[in-house]
Amino acid sequence: MTIALRKLALLEKNLEQREEQARLDGYASSPIDYALKEKITKLMEQARLI
């Protein structure tokens, strides 16, 4: 379970960094899939409650 939580945390961090980099590069829209980001965020919230 710990490995899964670490992987999710790394994935969440990576998505945030990619989104920030795209914003800094001047993209008007984010290249990040919001459905995936929302799923990861919800899973991390659920895991933090446990």
C-alpha positions as CSV (number, residue, x, y, z in Angstrom):
1,M,0.0,0.0,0.0
2,T,2.8,2.4,0.8
3,I,4.4,2.0,-2.6
4,A,1.0,2.7,-4.3
5,L,0.7,5.9,-2.2
6,R,4.2,7.0,-3.1
7,K,3.5,6.4,-6.8
8,L,0.3,8.4,-6.6
9,A,2.0,11.2,-4.8
10,L,4.8,11.3,-7.4
11,L,2.3,11.2,-10.3
12,E,0.3,14.0,-8.7
13,K,3.5,16.1,-8.3
14,N,4.6,15.4,-11.8
15,L,1.2,16.5,-13.2
16,E,1.4,19.7,-11.2
17,Q,4.9,20.4,-12.5
18,R,3.9,19.7,-16.1
19,E,0.9,22.0,-15.7
20,E,3.0,24.8,-14.2
21,Q,5.7,24.4,-17.0
22,A,3.0,24.6,-19.7
23,R,1.7,27.8,-18.1
24,L,5.2,29.3,-18.0
25,D,5.7,28.3,-21.6
26,G,2.7,30.4,-22.5
27,Y,0.1,27.7,-23.4
28,A,-3.4,29.0,-23.1
29,S,-4.8,25.6,-22.3
30,S,-3.3,22.9,-20.1
31,P,-2.0,19.7,-21.8
32,I,-3.0,17.8,-18.6
33,D,-5.9,15.4,-18.8
34,Y,-8.2,16.8,-16.1
35,A,-10.2,13.6,-15.6
36,L,-6.9,11.7,-14.7
37,K,-5.8,14.6,-12.5
38,E,-9.2,14.5,-10.6
39,K,-9.0,10.8,-10.1
40,I,-5.5,11.0,-8.7
41,T,-6.5,13.8,-6.4
42,K,-9.6,12.0,-5.1
43,L,-7.5,8.8,-4.5
44,M,-4.9,10.8,-2.6
45,E,-7.6,12.5,-0.5
46,Q,-9.1,9.2,0.3
47,A,-5.7,7.7,1.2
48,R,-4.9,10.7,3.5
49,L,-8.2,10.1,5.4
50,I,-7.2,6.5,6.2
